[in-house]
């Protein structure tokens, strides 16, 4: 599915390789309100390669969208999850191959609710839970494509080992993952 199908997400920025490093840079889009980079509301994001959606994810990292993607910028570090490592590796490989790798997102809307207190009630603005938004995005994607985005392993029931992206991953016991292929 092309990112142009989604009408609610905005471009947050793009990824590139750091010189002489395995780390990635993130360059915020010039049109983006800088306040959105650290907006603490939950968000649903898409990693997009050459306008094709490759991952739909959600996060409520306290550092905002910058905190969410920060894990992907140097995802080769020991102790990171397979998901983080493989997503970093996928972004990195596409940058090496001179593909355009971008990040799009939509933030959870705020709603006014009445919350019970010990002695009464208060009204408060709170964000909608991003999980509900993420599920709707994934359900609609699946309905349109009859598959999940490439990097949505949990939703597709796939394994990271099957992607070829785990090469070099440092296992919990300190050994380096090598595929049997």
Secondary structure, 3 states (H helix, E strand, C coil): CEHHHCCCCEEEEEEEECCCCCCEEEEECCCCCHHHHCCCCCEEEEEEECCEEEEEEEECCCCHHHHHHHHHHCCCCCCCCHHHHHHHHHHHHHHHCCCCEEEEEEECCEEEEEEECCCCEEEEEEECCHHHHHHHHHHHHHHHHCCCCCCCHHHHCCCHHHHCCCCCCECCCCCECCCCC
